[in-house]
Amino acid sequence: MREGPMREDIEFTAEDGVTLRGWHYSPDGGDGPAPLVVMAHGFSATKEMYLDDFAEHFAAGGLGVLVYDNRNLGASDGTPRGELDPWQQIRDYRTAITWALTQPWTDPARIGVWGSSYSGGHVLVVAALDRRVACVVSQVPLVSGLANARRLIRADAFAGLRQMFDGDRAARYAGQDPAMIQVVWEKEPDEPCALPTTDSHDFFLGPILERATTWRNEVTLRSVEMFTEYEPGAYIGQIAPTPLMVVVAAQDHLTVADLTLEYFERARHPKELVVLPAGHFDAYVGDGFARSAPAQLRFLQQHLT
């Protein structure tokens, strides 16, 4: 019997023909059909932004893992590049499950979904709608696009942003390409960008770029508009009886902690809360990872093995 998780490149086709690419991790010490955790990343992020660390940890704990890049990002196909449609990403999660069920390494009765930040919201919706899901882990999730956007964007700037949305819509209708916007500011903090927090800037433009070589600092402006219209927390009361774990970063300035805690109270049991004394991006690294990943693995093992 082999030791240690093995990773292979995979690809599968979405319902509209777009090819999505990623990795499959075989569980440590396992052969044949195994429990599977389906994972994708958050707003504009690619799988190399620490999802491999979580996947390796879960696989070492006896779980298979399917990790893929969202469409229009990273190794996956799709146009326009940088377009982040949350509902399309939810459909792709469900397609990933469907494809995984055709593979000999998947136990169809033991499928979990994992998401973080933007995709942390997606998995709330997936778990509420798709009863093939046996448990769900939602890390530092977006629960309300509009409420969160109003925390991130000054009130006097929000009207101008809506004018940008309207102008982009008119331009697209006239046949122009979608307008683009930076994910994070590069030179000055007051530059227009989708994620205007200092920790977002430091994360996306920091050492992670040595790992995530396909990441680009731009998304369509329409992606930001869809962000403001997206309310995944509305589904949280419909997840039960599927077990839910929510991981909150108490010092989160991006997907703010008090909103997540408010929505967690609306979820029905079985549910579990993990609170990290850290910021949004600390959940992926260092002490945040050391605290959170073992708790997530324990939860996944409890409900999938």
C-alpha positions as CSV (number, residue, x, y, z in Angstrom):
1,M,0.0,0.0,0.0
2,R,1.4,3.4,-1.0
3,E,1.9,6.2,1.5
4,G,1.2,9.9,1.2
5,P,-1.4,11.7,-1.0
6,M,-0.9,11.5,-4.7
7,R,-1.9,14.4,-7.0
8,E,-2.9,14.1,-10.7
9,D,-4.0,16.8,-13.2
10,I,-7.7,16.5,-14.2
11,E,-10.1,18.3,-16.4
12,F,-13.8,18.1,-16.9
13,T,-16.4,19.8,-19.1
14,A,-19.1,22.1,-17.8
15,E,-22.6,21.9,-19.2
16,D,-22.0,24.7,-21.6
17,G,-18.8,23.0,-23.0
18,V,-16.2,25.1,-21.1
19,T,-13.3,23.0,-19.8
20,L,-12.4,23.3,-16.1
21,R,-9.0,22.1,-14.9
22,G,-7.5,21.2,-11.6
23,W,-6.1,18.4,-9.4
24,H,-7.3,15.2,-7.9
25,Y,-5.7,14.1,-4.6
26,S,-6.0,10.5,-3.7
27,P,-6.3,9.8,0.0
28,D,-3.4,8.7,2.0
29,G,-3.5,4.9,2.4
30,G,-6.7,4.5,0.5
31,D,-7.6,2.5,-2.6
32,G,-10.9,2.3,-4.4
33,P,-13.9,4.6,-3.9
34,A,-13.3,7.1,-1.2
35,P,-14.9,10.2,0.4
36,L,-14.3,13.3,-1.7
37,V,-14.1,17.0,-0.9
38,V,-14.8,19.4,-3.9
39,M,-13.0,22.7,-3.6
40,A,-12.6,26.0,-5.5
41,H,-11.2,29.4,-4.6
42,G,-12.7,32.8,-4.0
43,F,-12.9,36.1,-5.8
44,S,-10.4,36.0,-8.7
45,A,-8.1,33.6,-6.8
46,T,-6.5,30.5,-8.4
47,K,-6.0,27.1,-6.8
48,E,-2.3,27.7,-6.2
49,M,-3.2,30.3,-3.6
50,Y,-2.9,27.8,-0.8
51,L,-5.8,25.4,-1.8
52,D,-3.0,22.8,-2.4
53,D,-2.1,23.1,1.3
54,F,-5.6,22.4,2.4
55,A,-6.0,19.6,-0.1
56,E,-2.8,17.9,1.0
57,H,-3.9,18.2,4.7
58,F,-7.3,16.6,3.9
59,A,-5.8,13.9,1.7
60,A,-3.3,13.0,4.4
61,G,-6.3,12.5,6.7
62,G,-7.8,9.9,4.4
63,L,-10.0,12.1,2.1
64,G,-9.9,12.4,-1.6
65,V,-10.0,16.0,-2.9
66,L,-11.0,17.6,-6.2
67,V,-9.6,21.1,-6.6
68,Y,-10.2,23.2,-9.7
69,D,-9.9,26.7,-11.0
70,N,-13.1,28.6,-11.6
71,R,-13.9,29.3,-15.2
72,N,-12.3,32.3,-16.8
73,L,-9.4,32.0,-14.3
74,G,-6.1,30.2,-14.0
75,A,-5.8,26.9,-15.9
76,S,-9.5,26.7,-16.7
77,D,-11.0,27.8,-20.0
78,G,-13.7,30.4,-20.5
79,T,-14.2,33.9,-21.7
80,P,-14.2,36.8,-21.0
81,R,-11.2,36.2,-18.8
82,G,-11.7,37.6,-15.4
83,E,-15.5,37.3,-15.5
84,L,-16.7,36.1,-12.1
85,D,-20.4,35.1,-12.3
86,P,-21.3,33.6,-8.9
87,W,-24.3,31.6,-10.1
88,Q,-22.3,30.2,-13.0
89,Q,-19.6,29.2,-10.4
90,I,-22.3,27.5,-8.3
91,R,-23.4,25.5,-11.4
92,D,-19.8,24.5,-12.0
93,Y,-19.5,23.2,-8.4
94,R,-22.5,21.0,-9.1
95,T,-21.0,19.9,-12.4
96,A,-17.8,19.0,-10.6
97,I,-19.8,16.8,-8.3
98,T,-21.5,15.2,-11.3
99,W,-18.2,14.5,-13.1
100,A,-16.6,13.2,-9.9
101,L,-19.4,10.6,-9.6
102,T,-18.3,9.1,-12.9
103,Q,-14.8,8.5,-11.5
104,P,-13.9,5.2,-9.8
105,W,-12.2,7.0,-6.9
106,T,-15.5,8.6,-5.7
107,D,-17.8,7.2,-3.1
108,P,-21.2,8.8,-4.1
109,A,-22.5,8.7,-0.6
110,R,-19.6,10.7,0.9
111,I,-19.2,14.0,-1.0
112,G,-18.4,17.2,0.8
113,V,-18.0,20.8,-0.5
114,W,-15.5,23.4,0.7
115,G,-15.3,27.0,-0.2
116,S,-13.5,30.1,1.0
117,S,-14.4,33.8,0.8
118,Y,-16.5,34.2,-2.4
119,S,-16.7,30.4,-2.9
120,G,-17.5,30.2,0.9
121,G,-20.8,31.8,-0.1
122,H,-21.1,29.5,-3.1
123,V,-20.9,26.3,-1.0
124,L,-23.7,27.6,1.2
125,V,-26.0,27.7,-1.9
126,V,-24.7,24.4,-3.2
127,A,-25.3,22.6,0.1
128,A,-28.8,24.0,0.3
129,L,-29.8,23.0,-3.2
130,D,-27.9,19.8,-3.9
131,R,-28.7,16.9,-1.6
132,R,-25.8,14.9,-3.0
133,V,-23.7,16.9,-0.6
134,A,-23.1,15.2,2.7
135,C,-21.4,18.1,4.5
136,V,-20.1,21.6,3.9
137,V,-17.2,23.7,5.1
138,S,-17.5,27.5,4.5
139,Q,-14.3,29.5,5.4
140,V,-14.4,33.3,5.9
141,P,-17.5,33.4,3.6
142,L,-19.2,36.2,1.8
143,V,-22.8,36.1,3.1
144,S,-24.3,39.3,1.6
145,G,-22.8,41.0,-1.4
146,L,-24.7,44.3,-1.0
147,A,-24.1,44.6,2.8
148,N,-20.5,43.7,2.4
149,A,-20.0,46.1,-0.5
150,R,-21.4,48.9,1.6
151,R,-18.8,48.1,4.3
152,L,-16.0,48.2,1.7
153,I,-17.0,51.2,-0.3
154,R,-17.6,54.7,1.1
155,A,-21.1,55.9,0.8
156,D,-20.1,58.9,-1.3
157,A,-18.3,56.6,-3.8
158,F,-21.1,54.0,-4.1
159,A,-23.3,56.2,-6.4
160,G,-20.3,56.7,-8.7
161,L,-19.8,52.9,-8.8
162,R,-23.3,52.4,-9.9
163,Q,-22.8,54.9,-12.7
164,M,-19.8,52.9,-13.8
165,F,-22.0,49.8,-13.9
166,D,-24.6,51.6,-16.0
167,G,-22.0,52.9,-18.4
168,D,-20.5,49.5,-18.8
169,R,-23.9,47.9,-19.4
170,A,-24.6,50.5,-22.1
171,A,-21.2,50.0,-23.7
172,R,-21.7,46.2,-23.8
173,Y,-25.1,46.6,-25.4
174,A,-23.4,48.7,-28.1
175,G,-21.0,45.9,-28.8
176,Q,-18.0,46.9,-26.8
177,D,-15.9,44.5,-24.7
178,P,-16.7,44.4,-21.0
179,A,-14.9,47.0,-18.9
180,M,-12.1,45.8,-16.6
181,I,-11.2,46.8,-13.1
182,Q,-8.2,45.9,-10.8
183,V,-8.7,43.3,-8.2
184,V,-6.5,45.3,-5.8
185,W,-4.8,48.6,-6.0
186,E,-1.2,48.5,-7.2
187,K,0.2,52.0,-6.5
188,E,-2.2,54.1,-4.5
189,P,-5.0,53.0,-2.1
190,D,-7.5,55.2,-3.7
191,E,-7.3,53.5,-7.1
192,P,-10.5,52.0,-8.2
193,C,-10.4,48.2,-7.5
194,A,-12.7,45.4,-6.5
195,L,-11.2,44.5,-3.1
196,P,-10.0,47.8,-1.6
197,T,-8.5,46.6,1.7
198,T,-4.8,46.7,2.6
199,D,-4.7,43.1,3.5
200,S,-6.2,42.2,0.0
201,H,-3.4,44.2,-1.6
202,D,-0.7,42.6,0.5
203,F,-2.0,39.1,-0.1
204,F,-2.5,39.2,-3.9
205,L,0.6,41.3,-4.7
206,G,2.8,39.5,-2.1
207,P,4.9,36.4,-2.1
208,I,1.9,34.3,-3.3
209,L,2.7,35.5,-6.9
210,E,5.6,33.1,-6.9
211,R,3.2,30.2,-6.6
212,A,0.2,31.6,-8.5
213,T,1.8,32.5,-11.8
214,T,-1.5,32.5,-13.7
215,W,-3.3,35.0,-11.5
216,R,-4.1,38.4,-13.1
217,N,-4.9,41.6,-11.3
218,E,-8.1,42.4,-13.2
219,V,-11.7,41.2,-13.4
220,T,-14.6,42.5,-15.4
221,L,-16.4,45.4,-13.9
222,R,-19.6,43.4,-14.4
223,S,-18.1,40.9,-11.9
224,V,-18.2,43.6,-9.2
225,E,-21.8,44.4,-10.1
226,M,-22.7,40.7,-9.8
227,F,-20.9,40.7,-6.4
228,T,-23.2,43.5,-5.1
229,E,-26.3,41.5,-6.2
230,Y,-25.3,38.2,-4.7
231,E,-26.9,37.1,-1.4
232,P,-25.7,33.5,-0.6
233,G,-26.6,33.9,3.0
234,A,-30.2,33.8,2.1
235,Y,-29.8,30.0,1.7
236,I,-28.1,29.2,5.0
237,G,-31.4,28.3,6.7
238,Q,-32.0,25.6,4.0
239,I,-28.8,23.7,4.4
240,A,-29.9,21.5,7.3
241,P,-30.0,18.5,7.8
242,T,-26.7,18.6,5.9
243,P,-23.9,19.3,8.5
244,L,-22.4,22.8,8.2
245,M,-19.1,24.2,9.5
246,V,-18.4,28.0,9.2
247,V,-15.0,29.4,9.9
248,V,-14.9,33.1,10.8
249,A,-11.9,35.3,11.2
250,A,-12.7,37.7,14.0
251,Q,-10.6,40.5,12.5
252,D,-11.9,40.1,9.0
253,H,-12.1,43.4,7.1
254,L,-13.0,41.9,3.8
255,T,-15.9,39.5,4.5
256,V,-16.7,41.1,7.8
257,A,-17.1,38.9,10.8
258,D,-20.2,40.3,12.4
259,L,-22.2,39.7,9.2
260,T,-21.1,36.1,9.0
261,L,-21.9,35.6,12.7
262,E,-25.3,37.1,12.2
263,Y,-26.1,34.7,9.3
264,F,-24.6,31.7,11.1
265,E,-27.3,32.2,13.8
266,R,-29.9,31.7,11.1
267,A,-28.5,28.3,10.2
268,R,-30.1,25.2,11.7
269,H,-28.4,22.3,13.3
270,P,-26.2,20.4,12.8
271,K,-23.8,23.2,12.6
272,E,-20.4,24.2,14.0
273,L,-18.5,27.5,14.3
274,V,-14.8,28.0,14.3
275,V,-13.6,31.5,15.2
276,L,-10.0,32.5,14.4
277,P,-8.4,35.4,16.2
278,A,-7.1,36.7,12.9
279,G,-7.8,38.5,9.6
280,H,-9.3,37.3,6.4
281,F,-6.2,36.0,4.7
282,D,-4.6,34.7,7.9
283,A,-7.0,31.8,7.5
284,Y,-4.8,30.4,4.7
285,V,-1.4,30.5,6.4
286,G,0.6,30.2,9.6
287,D,-1.3,30.0,12.9
288,G,-4.6,30.5,11.2
289,F,-4.1,27.4,9.0
290,A,-2.7,25.5,12.0
291,R,-5.8,26.2,14.0
292,S,-8.4,25.9,11.2
293,A,-7.3,23.0,8.9
294,P,-7.2,20.3,11.6
295,A,-10.7,21.4,12.8
296,Q,-12.0,21.3,9.3
297,L,-10.4,17.8,8.7
298,R,-12.0,16.5,11.9
299,F,-15.4,17.8,10.8
300,L,-15.0,16.3,7.3
301,Q,-13.8,13.0,8.7
302,Q,-16.7,12.9,11.1
303,H,-19.3,13.3,8.4
304,L,-17.6,11.6,5.4
305,T,-15.8,8.6,6.9
